[in-house]
Amino acid sequence: SRSALDFSSFGGNAKAMPSSFPSSREAYVNQPQDRRVALSKQFDNSWGINNLGTALPSQNLQVVYGNSFLLKSENKLGVILSATYRNSAGISEEVRNDFNEISPSEGRGVPLFEYQDRYYNFNSSLGVLANVSYLWGTNKIGLKSIFNQSYEDNYLARTGTYDIQTLQRVSQQEVNDRRLINSVLEGDHLVNSNNNSRINWNVSFSRITNDQPDLRRLAYSKFITDDPSAPYQAAVPMVATPSTAGRFFSELGENIYGGSLNYTVPFKWLAESHTLKVGVLKQYKKRDVSARVLGYILNTSDFNASQELLSLPQGQLFAPENIASDKLYLDDITNPTNRYAGAGDLTGGYVMFNNLFLNKLKASWGVRVENYLETLNTRTNARPLSLRNNYLDVLPTVDL
């Protein structure tokens, strides 16, 4: 059943990795086995699925308020506020076939897999916009802010045949939690009323997150030649294989800082009106990405007990009583390259002219210079890896 957090688009927070779980693969695998079992028990048994195919009708709600106020000092204040909420659920079906194509002359080859997929999608999003501007004399200053939160929960139910000989039932539960915060403070000012020269500027901040908390994938299979009444067996191996029995967590966070300053001055030349524009800008981005790849392993030499255990439905297979040193527990196979930190530092400036000649020919021309510094820090299996790229671009333009 869905919680109020799911419907409010904040459901991803409840599916995050347990806070006490070790922060790195090394810290986990160096624990004694009984401690790894205890840590595996901290994960919710969230594999069961209920009420597939039932949903409320789609909802789309929006409220907008806007107004302007004339203050006693003849100054003006303008406000626009908006909130949007969307919620929807849907079901789609897909047929997936893949063949081993030997050669064009032999036509379609041997099937590698033949799947019937059924997708259940739940999506909830919330957006808020707030714009405020203040005008006094020949000056204007404004603050524009946007917040957007999106929560998407997908469940894939797959049945079919793999490699001609194996019947499969696969489930995948995937959550995507995305968030955007953007705020811009900007101003526009008349510098000289005689020549109408102006300055405008802005400073901005953005925060972007894209998280995938607790992607779960589990496969059941049996041979086509098995007795039709034989149960499907969960594909939990003795060496962690998350593609058949595992959990995946990833987090992406990016901060963007920016600012610009522009100066515009009209002038007369050859009895015609012209404009000179100059400006500078700065933008700095910093991104951090991390992922954890966890797979369940089967640790028992009792064949009959393992067959009975692996025949349990997915809602019961990973129940707390089955997480034990002689049954099932998690292994961490996260790769060092699953984590990186990157940054982009952009500095730019431009000079631009708008000219009018003989009342018939308009020309816009100028040059923009940009310097971009890009850095990346990650790890290989053996050592840290740092990359640094620096680009300088001179970008002229002419428009007639």
C-alpha positions as a Markdown table, in Angstrom:
| # | Residue | x | y | z |
|---|---|---|---|---|
| 1 | Ser | 0.0 | 0.0 | 0.0 |
| 2 | Arg | 1.2 | 3.5 | -0.7 |
| 3 | Ser | 2.0 | 6.0 | 2.0 |
| 4 | Ala | 1.1 | 9.7 | 2.2 |
| 5 | Leu | 4.7 | 10.4 | 1.3 |
| 6 | Asp | 4.4 | 8.6 | -2.0 |
| 7 | Phe | 1.3 | 10.7 | -2.9 |
| 8 | Ser | 3.1 | 13.9 | -1.8 |
| 9 | Ser | 6.1 | 13.0 | -4.1 |
| 10 | Phe | 8.5 | 12.7 | -1.1 |
| 11 | Gly | 8.3 | 8.9 | -0.9 |
| 12 | Gly | 11.9 | 8.3 | -1.9 |
| 13 | Asn | 13.2 | 9.5 | 1.5 |
| 14 | Ala | 11.6 | 6.4 | 3.2 |
| 15 | Lys | 13.4 | 4.0 | 0.9 |
| 16 | Ala | 16.9 | 5.3 | 1.5 |
| 17 | Met | 19.7 | 3.0 | 2.7 |
| 18 | Pro | 19.7 | 2.5 | 6.5 |
| 19 | Ser | 21.8 | 5.3 | 8.1 |
| 20 | Ser | 23.8 | 2.8 | 10.2 |
| 21 | Phe | 24.9 | 0.8 | 7.1 |
| 22 | Pro | 28.7 | 1.1 | 6.4 |
| 23 | Ser | 29.4 | 4.0 | 4.1 |
| 24 | Ser | 31.8 | 2.0 | 1.9 |
| 25 | Arg | 32.3 | -1.5 | 0.5 |
| 26 | Glu | 35.6 | -1.9 | 2.4 |
| 27 | Ala | 33.9 | -1.0 | 5.7 |
| 28 | Tyr | 31.2 | -3.7 | 5.1 |
| 29 | Val | 33.2 | -6.6 | 3.8 |
| 30 | Asn | 35.8 | -6.3 | 6.6 |
| 31 | Gln | 33.0 | -6.9 | 9.1 |
| 32 | Pro | 32.8 | -10.4 | 10.6 |
| 33 | Gln | 30.0 | -12.6 | 9.1 |
| 34 | Asp | 27.6 | -12.3 | 12.0 |
| 35 | Arg | 27.9 | -8.5 | 11.8 |
| 36 | Arg | 27.1 | -8.6 | 8.0 |
| 37 | Val | 24.1 | -10.7 | 8.8 |
| 38 | Ala | 22.9 | -8.2 | 11.4 |
| 39 | Leu | 23.4 | -5.3 | 8.9 |
| 40 | Ser | 21.5 | -7.2 | 6.2 |
| 41 | Lys | 18.6 | -7.5 | 8.6 |
| 42 | Gln | 18.3 | -3.7 | 8.8 |
| 43 | Phe | 16.8 | -3.6 | 5.3 |
| 44 | Asp | 13.0 | -3.7 | 5.1 |
| 45 | Asn | 11.5 | -6.8 | 3.5 |
| 46 | Ser | 9.9 | -4.6 | 0.9 |
| 47 | Trp | 9.7 | -7.3 | -1.9 |
| 48 | Gly | 6.0 | -8.1 | -1.6 |
| 49 | Ile | 3.6 | -6.5 | -4.1 |
| 50 | Asn | -0.1 | -5.9 | -3.4 |
| 51 | Asn | -3.0 | -4.5 | -5.3 |
| 52 | Leu | -1.4 | -4.4 | -8.7 |
| 53 | Gly | -3.6 | -2.8 | -11.4 |
| 54 | Thr | -5.7 | -0.7 | -9.0 |
| 55 | Ala | -5.3 | 3.1 | -8.9 |
| 56 | Leu | -7.1 | 6.4 | -8.4 |
| 57 | Pro | -7.9 | 8.5 | -11.5 |
| 58 | Ser | -5.1 | 10.9 | -12.5 |
| 59 | Gln | -5.1 | 14.2 | -10.7 |
| 60 | Asn | -3.8 | 17.5 | -11.8 |
| 61 | Leu | -4.3 | 20.5 | -9.5 |
| 62 | Gln | -3.0 | 24.1 | -9.9 |
| 63 | Val | -3.4 | 27.3 | -8.1 |
| 64 | Val | -2.0 | 30.7 | -9.3 |
| 65 | Tyr | -2.0 | 34.1 | -7.6 |
| 66 | Gly | -0.7 | 37.3 | -9.1 |
| 67 | Asn | -0.9 | 40.9 | -8.1 |
| 68 | Ser | 0.9 | 44.3 | -8.1 |
| 69 | Phe | 0.8 | 46.9 | -5.5 |
| 70 | Leu | 1.4 | 50.7 | -5.8 |
| 71 | Leu | 3.1 | 51.9 | -2.6 |
| 72 | Lys | 2.8 | 55.3 | -1.1 |
| 73 | Ser | 6.3 | 56.3 | -2.4 |
| 74 | Glu | 5.1 | 55.5 | -6.0 |
| 75 | Asn | 7.2 | 52.4 | -6.0 |
| 76 | Lys | 5.7 | 49.1 | -7.2 |
| 77 | Leu | 5.7 | 45.6 | -5.8 |
| 78 | Gly | 4.7 | 42.7 | -8.0 |
| 79 | Val | 4.1 | 39.1 | -6.9 |
| 80 | Ile | 3.3 | 35.9 | -8.8 |
| 81 | Leu | 2.8 | 32.6 | -6.8 |
| 82 | Ser | 2.0 | 29.3 | -8.3 |
| 83 | Ala | 1.7 | 25.7 | -7.0 |
| 84 | Thr | 1.1 | 22.6 | -9.2 |
| 85 | Tyr | 0.4 | 19.0 | -8.1 |
| 86 | Arg | 0.1 | 16.0 | -10.4 |
| 87 | Asn | -0.5 | 12.3 | -9.6 |
| 88 | Ser | -1.0 | 9.5 | -12.1 |
| 89 | Ala | -0.7 | 5.7 | -12.4 |
| 90 | Gly | -0.6 | 3.5 | -15.5 |
| 91 | Ile | 0.0 | 0.1 | -16.9 |
| 92 | Ser | 1.8 | -0.8 | -20.1 |
| 93 | Glu | 2.7 | -4.1 | -21.7 |
| 94 | Glu | 5.6 | -5.0 | -23.9 |
| 95 | Val | 6.9 | -8.0 | -25.8 |
| 96 | Arg | 10.7 | -8.4 | -25.9 |
| 97 | Asn | 12.4 | -10.9 | -28.3 |
| 98 | Asp | 16.1 | -11.3 | -28.9 |
| 99 | Phe | 17.6 | -13.7 | -31.4 |
| 100 | Asn | 21.0 | -15.1 | -32.1 |
| 101 | Glu | 21.4 | -13.9 | -35.7 |
| 102 | Ile | 23.9 | -16.2 | -37.4 |
| 103 | Ser | 24.0 | -14.6 | -40.8 |
| 104 | Pro | 21.6 | -12.5 | -43.0 |
| 105 | Ser | 21.2 | -15.5 | -45.5 |
| 106 | Glu | 19.9 | -17.8 | -42.7 |
| 107 | Gly | 17.2 | -15.4 | -41.5 |
| 108 | Arg | 16.1 | -15.3 | -38.0 |
| 109 | Gly | 18.4 | -17.2 | -35.6 |
| 110 | Val | 17.9 | -19.1 | -32.4 |
| 111 | Pro | 15.9 | -17.2 | -29.8 |
| 112 | Leu | 18.0 | -15.9 | -26.8 |
| 113 | Phe | 14.9 | -14.8 | -24.9 |
| 114 | Glu | 11.2 | -14.3 | -25.4 |
| 115 | Tyr | 9.7 | -12.1 | -22.7 |
| 116 | Gln | 6.3 | -10.7 | -21.8 |
| 117 | Asp | 6.7 | -7.5 | -19.8 |
| 118 | Arg | 4.1 | -5.7 | -17.8 |
| 119 | Tyr | 5.0 | -2.3 | -16.3 |
| 120 | Tyr | 3.1 | -0.6 | -13.4 |
| 121 | Asn | 4.0 | 3.0 | -13.1 |
| 122 | Phe | 3.1 | 5.5 | -10.3 |
| 123 | Asn | 4.1 | 9.1 | -10.6 |
| 124 | Ser | 3.6 | 12.1 | -8.3 |
| 125 | Ser | 5.1 | 15.6 | -8.6 |
| 126 | Leu | 4.9 | 18.9 | -6.8 |
| 127 | Gly | 6.0 | 22.3 | -8.2 |
| 128 | Val | 6.1 | 25.7 | -6.6 |
| 129 | Leu | 7.0 | 29.0 | -8.2 |
| 130 | Ala | 7.5 | 32.4 | -6.5 |
| 131 | Asn | 8.4 | 35.6 | -8.3 |
| 132 | Val | 8.7 | 38.9 | -6.6 |
| 133 | Ser | 9.8 | 42.2 | -8.2 |
| 134 | Tyr | 10.3 | 45.7 | -6.8 |
| 135 | Leu | 10.4 | 48.9 | -8.9 |
| 136 | Trp | 11.6 | 52.3 | -7.7 |
| 137 | Gly | 12.6 | 55.2 | -10.0 |
| 138 | Thr | 14.6 | 53.8 | -12.9 |
| 139 | Asn | 15.6 | 50.6 | -11.0 |
| 140 | Lys | 14.1 | 47.2 | -10.8 |
| 141 | Ile | 15.1 | 44.2 | -8.7 |
| 142 | Gly | 13.5 | 40.8 | -8.7 |
| 143 | Leu | 13.8 | 37.4 | -7.1 |
| 144 | Lys | 12.6 | 34.3 | -9.0 |
| 145 | Ser | 12.5 | 30.9 | -7.4 |
| 146 | Ile | 11.3 | 27.5 | -8.5 |
| 147 | Phe | 11.0 | 24.2 | -6.6 |
| 148 | Asn | 10.1 | 20.9 | -8.3 |
| 149 | Gln | 9.9 | 17.5 | -6.7 |
| 150 | Ser | 9.2 | 14.3 | -8.7 |
| 151 | Tyr | 8.7 | 10.8 | -7.4 |
| 152 | Glu | 8.3 | 7.8 | -9.8 |
| 153 | Asp | 7.8 | 4.2 | -8.7 |
| 154 | Asn | 8.0 | 1.5 | -11.4 |
| 155 | Tyr | 7.4 | -2.2 | -11.0 |
| 156 | Leu | 8.3 | -4.6 | -13.8 |
| 157 | Ala | 6.7 | -8.1 | -13.9 |
| 158 | Arg | 8.4 | -10.3 | -16.6 |
| 159 | Thr | 7.7 | -13.8 | -17.7 |
| 160 | Gly | 9.2 | -15.7 | -20.5 |
| 161 | Thr | 11.8 | -18.1 | -21.8 |
| 162 | Tyr | 15.6 | -17.6 | -21.6 |
| 163 | Asp | 18.0 | -19.4 | -23.9 |
| 164 | Ile | 15.3 | -21.8 | -25.1 |
| 165 | Gln | 15.6 | -24.0 | -22.0 |
| 166 | Thr | 14.7 | -21.9 | -19.0 |
| 167 | Leu | 11.4 | -20.4 | -17.9 |
| 168 | Gln | 11.8 | -17.2 | -16.0 |
| 169 | Arg | 9.8 | -14.8 | -13.8 |
| 170 | Val | 11.6 | -11.6 | -13.0 |
| 171 | Ser | 10.5 | -8.6 | -11.0 |
| 172 | Gln | 12.1 | -5.2 | -10.7 |
| 173 | Gln | 11.1 | -2.4 | -8.4 |
| 174 | Glu | 12.6 | 0.9 | -9.2 |
| 175 | Val | 12.1 | 4.3 | -7.6 |
| 176 | Asn | 13.4 | 7.6 | -9.1 |
| 177 | Asp | 13.4 | 10.7 | -6.8 |
| 178 | Arg | 14.3 | 14.0 | -8.5 |
| 179 | Arg | 14.4 | 17.5 | -7.0 |
| 180 | Leu | 15.2 | 20.9 | -8.4 |
| 181 | Ile | 15.7 | 24.2 | -6.5 |
| 182 | Asn | 16.5 | 27.3 | -8.6 |
| 183 | Ser | 16.7 | 30.9 | -7.3 |
| 184 | Val | 17.8 | 34.0 | -9.3 |
| 185 | Leu | 18.2 | 37.5 | -7.9 |
| 186 | Glu | 18.5 | 40.0 | -10.7 |
| 187 | Gly | 18.5 | 43.8 | -11.1 |
| 188 | Asp | 18.2 | 46.4 | -13.9 |
| 189 | His | 19.3 | 50.0 | -13.4 |
| 190 | Leu | 19.4 | 53.1 | -15.5 |
| 191 | Val | 22.9 | 54.6 | -15.1 |
| 192 | Asn | 22.7 | 57.8 | -17.1 |
| 193 | Ser | 19.4 | 59.3 | -18.3 |
| 194 | Asn | 21.2 | 61.4 | -20.9 |
| 195 | Asn | 22.4 | 58.5 | -23.0 |
| 196 | Asn | 20.1 | 55.7 | -21.5 |
| 197 | Ser | 23.0 | 53.6 | -20.5 |
| 198 | Arg | 22.0 | 50.6 | -18.3 |
| 199 | Ile | 23.4 | 47.9 | -16.1 |
| 200 | Asn | 21.8 | 44.6 | -15.4 |
| 201 | Trp | 23.1 | 41.8 | -13.2 |
| 202 | Asn | 22.1 | 38.5 | -11.7 |
| 203 | Val | 23.3 | 36.0 | -9.2 |
| 204 | Ser | 21.8 | 32.5 | -9.1 |
| 205 | Phe | 21.9 | 29.2 | -7.2 |
| 206 | Ser | 20.6 | 25.8 | -8.3 |
| 207 | Arg | 20.5 | 22.5 | -6.5 |
| 208 | Ile | 19.7 | 19.3 | -8.5 |
| 209 | Thr | 19.3 | 15.8 | -7.0 |
| 210 | Asn | 18.6 | 12.6 | -8.8 |
| 211 | Asp | 18.4 | 9.6 | -6.5 |
| 212 | Gln | 17.5 | 6.0 | -7.1 |
| 213 | Pro | 16.9 | 4.5 | -3.7 |
| 214 | Asp | 16.6 | 0.7 | -3.3 |
| 215 | Leu | 16.2 | -0.7 | -6.8 |
| 216 | Arg | 15.4 | -4.3 | -6.2 |
| 217 | Arg | 15.7 | -7.1 | -8.8 |
| 218 | Leu | 14.8 | -10.7 | -8.3 |
| 219 | Ala | 14.6 | -13.6 | -10.8 |
| 220 | Tyr | 12.9 | -17.0 | -10.4 |
| 221 | Ser | 13.5 | -19.8 | -12.9 |
| 222 | Lys | 13.1 | -23.5 | -13.7 |
| 223 | Phe | 13.9 | -25.7 | -16.7 |
| 224 | Ile | 11.3 | -26.2 | -19.4 |
| 225 | Thr | 11.8 | -29.9 | -19.0 |
| 226 | Asp | 10.9 | -29.8 | -15.3 |
| 227 | Asp | 7.5 | -31.1 | -14.2 |
| 228 | Pro | 4.9 | -28.4 | -14.8 |
| 229 | Ser | 4.0 | -28.6 | -11.1 |
| 230 | Ala | 7.6 | -28.0 | -10.0 |
| 231 | Pro | 8.0 | -24.6 | -8.3 |
| 232 | Tyr | 10.1 | -21.8 | -9.6 |
| 233 | Gln | 13.4 | -21.3 | -7.7 |
| 234 | Ala | 14.7 | -17.9 | -6.8 |
| 235 | Ala | 18.0 | -17.3 | -8.5 |
| 236 | Val | 20.0 | -16.4 | -5.4 |
| 237 | Pro | 23.6 | -17.5 | -6.1 |
| 238 | Met | 26.5 | -18.3 | -3.9 |
| 239 | Val | 28.4 | -15.3 | -5.4 |
| 240 | Ala | 26.6 | -12.0 | -5.4 |
| 241 | Thr | 24.8 | -11.3 | -8.7 |
| 242 | Pro | 22.6 | -8.2 | -8.3 |
| 243 | Ser | 21.0 | -8.7 | -11.7 |
| 244 | Thr | 19.1 | -11.8 | -10.4 |
| 245 | Ala | 18.9 | -11.0 | -6.6 |
| 246 | Gly | 20.1 | -7.6 | -5.4 |
| 247 | Arg | 19.6 | -4.1 | -4.4 |
| 248 | Phe | 21.1 | -0.9 | -5.9 |
| 249 | Phe | 21.3 | 2.6 | -4.4 |
| 250 | Ser | 22.5 | 5.7 | -6.2 |
| 251 | Glu | 22.6 | 9.4 | -5.3 |
| 252 | Leu | 23.5 | 12.4 | -7.5 |
| 253 | Gly | 23.7 | 15.9 | -6.2 |
| 254 | Glu | 24.8 | 19.0 | -8.1 |
| 255 | Asn | 25.1 | 22.6 | -7.0 |
| 256 | Ile | 25.4 | 25.4 | -9.6 |
| 257 | Tyr | 26.5 | 28.9 | -8.7 |
| 258 | Gly | 26.3 | 31.7 | -11.2 |
| 259 | Gly | 26.5 | 35.4 | -11.8 |
| 260 | Ser | 26.6 | 37.9 | -14.6 |
| 261 | Leu | 27.1 | 41.6 | -15.1 |
| 262 | Asn | 26.1 | 43.5 | -18.3 |
| 263 | Tyr | 26.5 | 47.1 | -19.4 |
| 264 | Thr | 24.6 | 48.7 | -22.3 |
| 265 | Val | 25.3 | 52.2 | -23.7 |
| 266 | Pro | 23.6 | 53.7 | -26.8 |
| 267 | Phe | 25.6 | 56.2 | -28.8 |
| 268 | Lys | 25.4 | 58.2 | -32.0 |
| 269 | Trp | 27.8 | 57.8 | -34.9 |
| 270 | Leu | 27.4 | 59.1 | -38.5 |
| 271 | Ala | 24.0 | 60.4 | -37.5 |
| 272 | Glu | 22.8 | 56.9 | -36.7 |
| 273 | Ser | 21.9 | 55.2 | -33.4 |
| 274 | His | 24.2 | 52.4 | -32.3 |
| 275 | Thr | 24.6 | 50.3 | -29.1 |
| 276 | Leu | 27.6 | 48.9 | -27.3 |
| 277 | Lys | 27.1 | 45.9 | -24.9 |
| 278 | Val | 29.8 | 44.4 | -22.7 |
| 279 | Gly | 29.4 | 41.7 | -20.1 |
| 280 | Val | 31.1 | 39.1 | -17.9 |
| 281 | Leu | 29.7 | 35.9 | -16.4 |
| 282 | Lys | 30.8 | 33.2 | -14.0 |
| 283 | Gln | 29.4 | 29.8 | -13.4 |
| 284 | Tyr | 30.6 | 27.0 | -11.1 |
| 285 | Lys | 29.2 | 23.5 | -11.0 |
| 286 | Lys | 30.0 | 20.8 | -8.5 |
| 287 | Arg | 28.6 | 17.3 | -8.8 |
| 288 | Asp | 28.9 | 14.3 | -6.5 |
| 289 | Val | 27.7 | 10.8 | -7.5 |
| 290 | Ser | 27.8 | 7.7 | -5.4 |
| 291 | Ala | 26.3 | 4.2 | -5.8 |
| 292 | Arg | 26.1 | 1.0 | -3.8 |
| 293 | Val | 25.7 | -2.4 | -5.5 |
| 294 | Leu | 24.5 | -5.1 | -3.1 |
| 295 | Gly | 23.6 | -8.8 | -3.9 |
| 296 | Tyr | 22.1 | -11.5 | -1.8 |
| 297 | Ile | 24.0 | -14.7 | -1.5 |
| 298 | Leu | 22.9 | -18.2 | -0.5 |
| 299 | Asn | 25.3 | -19.7 | 2.1 |
| 300 | Thr | 24.2 | -23.3 | 2.9 |
| 301 | Ser | 25.3 | -26.7 | 1.9 |
| 302 | Asp | 22.0 | -28.3 | 2.7 |
| 303 | Phe | 20.4 | -28.9 | -0.8 |
| 304 | Asn | 16.9 | -29.7 | 0.4 |
| 305 | Ala | 16.8 | -26.8 | 2.8 |
| 306 | Ser | 18.0 | -24.4 | 0.0 |
| 307 | Gln | 15.5 | -25.7 | -2.4 |
| 308 | Glu | 12.7 | -25.2 | 0.1 |
| 309 | Leu | 14.0 | -21.7 | 0.9 |
| 310 | Leu | 14.3 | -20.6 | -2.7 |
| 311 | Ser | 10.8 | -21.8 | -3.5 |
| 312 | Leu | 9.3 | -19.1 | -1.2 |
| 313 | Pro | 7.5 | -16.2 | -2.9 |
| 314 | Gln | 9.4 | -13.0 | -3.1 |
| 315 | Gly | 7.4 | -11.4 | -0.3 |
| 316 | Gln | 8.6 | -14.1 | 2.1 |
| 317 | Leu | 12.0 | -15.0 | 0.8 |
| 318 | Phe | 13.9 | -12.1 | 2.5 |
| 319 | Ala | 11.9 | -12.1 | 5.7 |
| 320 | Pro | 14.0 | -11.5 | 8.8 |
| 321 | Glu | 14.0 | -15.2 | 9.8 |
| 322 | Asn | 15.6 | -16.1 | 6.5 |
| 323 | Ile | 18.5 | -13.6 | 6.9 |
| 324 | Ala | 21.1 | -15.7 | 8.6 |
| 325 | Ser | 24.6 | -16.9 | 8.3 |
| 326 | Asp | 23.5 | -20.3 | 7.0 |
| 327 | Lys | 20.7 | -18.9 | 4.8 |
| 328 | Leu | 20.7 | -15.5 | 3.0 |
| 329 | Tyr | 22.6 | -12.3 | 3.6 |
| 330 | Leu | 24.0 | -9.4 | 1.6 |
| 331 | Asp | 27.3 | -9.0 | 0.0 |
| 332 | Asp | 28.7 | -5.7 | -1.3 |
| 333 | Ile | 30.3 | -5.7 | -4.8 |
| 334 | Thr | 30.4 | -1.9 | -5.3 |
| 335 | Asn | 33.1 | -0.9 | -7.8 |
| 336 | Pro | 35.4 | 2.1 | -6.8 |
| 337 | Thr | 34.3 | 3.8 | -10.1 |
| 338 | Asn | 30.7 | 3.9 | -8.8 |
| 339 | Arg | 31.7 | 7.1 | -7.0 |
| 340 | Tyr | 33.0 | 10.3 | -8.5 |
| 341 | Ala | 33.2 | 14.1 | -7.9 |
| 342 | Gly | 33.3 | 16.5 | -10.8 |
| 343 | Ala | 33.4 | 20.2 | -11.2 |
| 344 | Gly | 33.0 | 22.7 | -14.0 |
| 345 | Asp | 34.3 | 26.3 | -13.7 |
| 346 | Leu | 33.2 | 28.7 | -16.5 |
| 347 | Thr | 34.4 | 32.2 | -16.9 |
| 348 | Gly | 33.3 | 34.3 | -19.9 |
| 349 | Gly | 33.1 | 37.8 | -21.3 |
| 350 | Tyr | 31.8 | 39.5 | -24.4 |
| 351 | Val | 31.8 | 42.7 | -26.4 |
| 352 | Met | 28.9 | 43.3 | -28.9 |
| 353 | Phe | 27.8 | 46.2 | -31.2 |
| 354 | Asn | 24.4 | 46.8 | -32.7 |
| 355 | Asn | 24.7 | 49.2 | -35.6 |
| 356 | Leu | 22.3 | 50.8 | -38.0 |
| 357 | Phe | 23.6 | 52.2 | -41.3 |
| 358 | Leu | 21.7 | 54.4 | -43.8 |
| 359 | Asn | 18.4 | 53.3 | -42.1 |
| 360 | Lys | 18.6 | 50.1 | -44.1 |
| 361 | Leu | 21.4 | 47.9 | -42.8 |
| 362 | Lys | 21.5 | 46.5 | -39.3 |
| 363 | Ala | 24.6 | 44.8 | -38.0 |
| 364 | Ser | 25.1 | 42.8 | -34.8 |
| 365 | Trp | 28.7 | 41.7 | -34.3 |
| 366 | Gly | 31.1 | 41.0 | -31.5 |
| 367 | Val | 33.2 | 38.4 | -29.8 |
| 368 | Arg | 32.7 | 36.1 | -26.8 |
| 369 | Val | 35.6 | 34.5 | -24.9 |
| 370 | Glu | 35.1 | 31.6 | -22.6 |
| 371 | Asn | 37.4 | 29.6 | -20.4 |
| 372 | Tyr | 36.1 | 26.3 | -19.0 |
| 373 | Leu | 38.0 | 24.2 | -16.4 |
| 374 | Glu | 36.7 | 20.7 | -15.9 |
| 375 | Thr | 37.9 | 18.3 | -13.1 |
| 376 | Leu | 37.0 | 14.8 | -12.2 |
| 377 | Asn | 38.1 | 12.7 | -9.2 |
| 378 | Thr | 37.3 | 9.0 | -8.9 |
| 379 | Arg | 39.1 | 5.8 | -8.2 |
| 380 | Thr | 40.2 | 2.8 | -10.2 |
| 381 | Asn | 40.6 | -0.6 | -8.5 |
| 382 | Ala | 44.3 | 0.3 | -7.8 |
| 383 | Arg | 44.5 | 4.0 | -7.2 |
| 384 | Pro | 42.8 | 7.4 | -7.2 |
| 385 | Leu | 42.2 | 8.9 | -10.6 |
| 386 | Ser | 42.1 | 12.6 | -11.3 |
| 387 | Leu | 41.4 | 14.3 | -14.6 |
| 388 | Arg | 41.7 | 18.0 | -15.5 |
| 389 | Asn | 40.7 | 19.6 | -18.8 |
| 390 | Asn | 41.0 | 23.2 | -19.7 |
| 391 | Tyr | 39.3 | 24.7 | -22.7 |
| 392 | Leu | 39.7 | 28.3 | -24.1 |
| 393 | Asp | 37.2 | 29.3 | -26.8 |
| 394 | Val | 37.1 | 32.6 | -28.8 |
| 395 | Leu | 33.7 | 32.9 | -30.5 |
| 396 | Pro | 33.2 | 35.7 | -33.0 |
| 397 | Thr | 29.9 | 36.4 | -34.6 |
| 398 | Val | 28.5 | 38.7 | -37.3 |
| 399 | Asp | 24.9 | 39.1 | -38.3 |
| 400 | Leu | 23.7 | 41.4 | -41.1 |
